[in-house]
């Protein structure tokens, strides 16, 4: 007879409930103001790029769902030592990506879409390795969707181009990333 772990059941229930409730209000409850501002700007960039409110909402909802589920896994100490090593690598890669994004914004004529695309792809792959044993195929698809969407070379090209409203969005995103780097959140 197989035993049932109430801790495992509680964790599964939390992941399920929180993923069903994933929306802007939940995100604002669970994350700091700076991160919420960055998410808002990413939504605006996505909406401007795709021309689709529905697609932009979907990609942000996927981002929130994945972040919440990973948070639940960390809270319940579900990651092994080797997975925690991957989490560290993922964090370093995200920091590198944030610093690169800011640098490309601050130093004129340095932007290279392939560099940011590669950083986002590497981050995605590290995150997938970290969570592959913990999340469903559908959730892994959400990870791919988010990273592939924002790592799209055309989207990045427009974001770093000279056209408004992208420039204003990029400024706010980079300001937020700078704050997260400064306070050690990222």
C-alpha positions as CSV (number, residue, x, y, z in Angstrom):
1,X,0.0,0.0,0.0
2,X,1.3,3.4,-1.0
3,X,1.4,6.1,1.7
4,X,0.1,9.6,1.0
5,X,2.2,12.6,2.0
6,X,0.1,15.5,3.2
7,X,3.1,17.8,2.5
8,X,3.2,16.6,-1.2
9,X,-0.6,17.0,-1.5
10,X,-0.5,20.5,0.0
11,X,2.3,21.5,-2.4
12,X,0.4,20.2,-5.4
13,X,-2.7,22.0,-4.3
14,X,-0.8,25.3,-3.9
15,X,0.7,25.0,-7.3
16,X,-2.7,24.2,-8.9
17,X,-4.6,26.9,-7.1
18,X,-2.0,29.6,-7.6
19,X,-1.6,28.7,-11.3
20,X,-5.4,29.1,-11.8
21,X,-5.3,32.4,-10.0
22,X,-2.3,33.8,-11.9
23,X,-3.2,37.3,-13.0
24,X,-1.9,40.8,-12.5
25,X,-3.5,41.1,-9.1
26,X,-1.8,37.9,-7.8
27,X,1.5,39.0,-9.3
28,X,1.3,42.3,-7.5
29,X,0.6,40.5,-4.2
30,X,3.5,38.1,-4.6
31,X,6.2,40.4,-6.1
32,X,7.8,43.7,-5.2
33,X,6.8,47.0,-6.9
34,X,9.9,47.1,-9.1
35,X,9.3,43.6,-10.5
36,X,5.6,44.5,-11.0
37,X,6.6,47.6,-13.0
38,X,9.0,45.6,-15.2
39,X,6.2,43.0,-15.8
40,X,3.9,45.9,-16.8
41,X,6.4,47.2,-19.3
42,X,7.1,43.8,-20.7
43,X,3.3,43.4,-21.2
44,X,3.3,46.8,-23.0
45,X,6.2,45.8,-25.2
46,X,4.6,42.5,-26.1
47,X,1.3,44.1,-26.9
48,X,3.0,46.8,-29.1
49,X,5.1,44.1,-30.9
50,X,2.3,41.5,-31.4
51,X,-0.6,43.8,-31.8
52,X,-2.5,41.3,-29.7
53,X,-3.8,42.0,-26.2
54,X,-4.7,38.3,-25.8
55,X,-1.2,37.0,-26.8
56,X,0.4,39.6,-24.5
57,X,-1.8,38.6,-21.6
58,X,-1.1,35.0,-22.2
59,X,2.7,35.4,-22.2
60,X,2.6,37.4,-19.0
61,X,0.2,35.0,-17.4
62,X,2.5,32.1,-18.3
63,X,5.4,34.0,-16.8
64,X,3.5,34.6,-13.5
65,X,2.3,31.0,-13.4
66,X,5.9,29.6,-13.8
67,X,7.3,32.1,-11.3
68,X,4.7,31.1,-8.7
69,X,5.2,27.4,-9.2
70,X,8.9,27.7,-8.9
71,X,8.4,29.8,-5.8
72,X,6.2,27.1,-4.3
73,X,8.9,24.5,-5.1
74,X,11.6,26.6,-3.4
75,X,9.4,27.2,-0.4
76,X,8.8,23.5,0.1
77,X,12.5,22.7,-0.5
78,X,11.8,20.4,-3.4
79,X,15.1,21.0,-5.2
80,X,18.1,18.7,-4.7
81,X,21.6,20.0,-4.1
82,X,22.4,19.6,-7.8
83,X,19.2,21.4,-8.7
84,X,20.1,24.2,-6.4
85,X,23.4,24.4,-8.2
86,X,21.4,24.8,-11.5
87,X,19.3,27.5,-9.8
88,X,22.5,29.4,-8.9
89,X,23.7,29.1,-12.5
90,X,20.2,30.3,-13.7
91,X,20.4,33.3,-11.4
92,X,23.9,34.2,-12.6
93,X,22.8,33.9,-16.2
94,X,19.7,36.2,-15.5
95,X,22.0,38.7,-13.8
96,X,24.3,38.6,-16.8
97,X,21.4,39.1,-19.1
98,X,20.1,42.1,-17.1
99,X,23.5,43.7,-17.0
100,X,23.9,43.2,-20.8
101,X,20.4,44.6,-21.5
102,X,21.2,47.7,-19.4
103,X,24.6,48.1,-21.1
104,X,23.1,47.8,-24.6
105,X,20.6,50.5,-23.6
106,X,23.1,52.9,-22.0
107,X,25.9,52.6,-24.6
108,X,24.8,53.8,-28.0
109,X,25.3,51.4,-31.0
110,X,26.3,48.4,-28.9
111,X,23.1,46.4,-29.2
112,X,23.4,42.9,-30.7
113,X,20.2,40.9,-30.8
114,X,22.0,37.6,-31.1
115,X,23.8,38.2,-27.7
116,X,20.6,38.9,-25.8
117,X,18.8,36.0,-27.6
118,X,21.6,33.6,-26.6
119,X,21.5,34.8,-23.0
120,X,17.7,34.3,-22.9
121,X,18.0,30.9,-24.6
122,X,20.7,29.8,-22.1
123,X,18.6,31.0,-19.2
124,X,15.6,29.1,-20.6
125,X,17.6,25.9,-20.9
126,X,18.9,26.2,-17.4
127,X,15.5,26.8,-16.0
128,X,14.0,23.9,-17.9
129,X,16.8,21.6,-16.5
130,X,16.0,22.9,-13.0
131,X,12.2,22.2,-13.2
132,X,11.9,19.3,-15.6
133,X,11.4,16.8,-12.8
134,X,8.9,19.0,-10.9
135,X,6.6,20.6,-13.5
136,X,4.2,19.2,-16.1
137,X,4.9,19.3,-19.8
138,X,2.3,22.1,-20.1
139,X,4.3,24.2,-17.5
140,X,7.6,23.4,-19.3
141,X,5.9,24.7,-22.5
142,X,5.0,27.9,-20.6
143,X,8.7,28.4,-19.8
144,X,9.6,28.0,-23.5
145,X,6.8,30.3,-24.5
146,X,7.9,33.1,-22.2
147,X,11.6,32.9,-23.0
148,X,11.1,32.4,-26.7
149,X,8.7,35.3,-26.9
150,X,11.0,37.8,-25.2
151,X,14.1,36.4,-26.8
152,X,12.7,36.9,-30.3
153,X,15.3,38.8,-32.3
154,X,12.7,41.0,-34.1
155,X,11.1,42.0,-30.8
156,X,14.5,42.8,-29.3
157,X,15.4,44.8,-32.4
158,X,12.3,47.0,-32.1
159,X,12.8,47.3,-28.3
160,X,16.4,48.6,-28.8
161,X,15.5,50.7,-31.9
162,X,14.9,54.4,-31.9
163,X,11.1,54.3,-32.2
164,X,8.7,55.3,-29.5
165,X,7.0,53.8,-27.5
166,X,9.7,51.1,-27.4
167,X,12.4,53.5,-26.1
168,X,10.2,54.6,-23.2
169,X,9.4,51.0,-22.3
170,X,13.1,50.0,-22.5
171,X,14.1,52.9,-20.2
172,X,11.6,51.8,-17.6
173,X,12.6,48.1,-17.9
174,X,16.3,48.9,-17.6
175,X,15.7,51.3,-14.6
176,X,13.8,48.4,-12.9
177,X,16.5,45.9,-13.7
178,X,19.1,48.3,-12.3
179,X,17.2,48.6,-9.1
180,X,16.8,44.8,-8.8
181,X,20.6,44.3,-9.4
182,X,21.4,47.1,-6.9
183,X,19.4,45.6,-4.1
184,X,20.5,42.1,-4.8
185,X,17.0,40.8,-5.8
186,X,18.4,39.7,-9.1
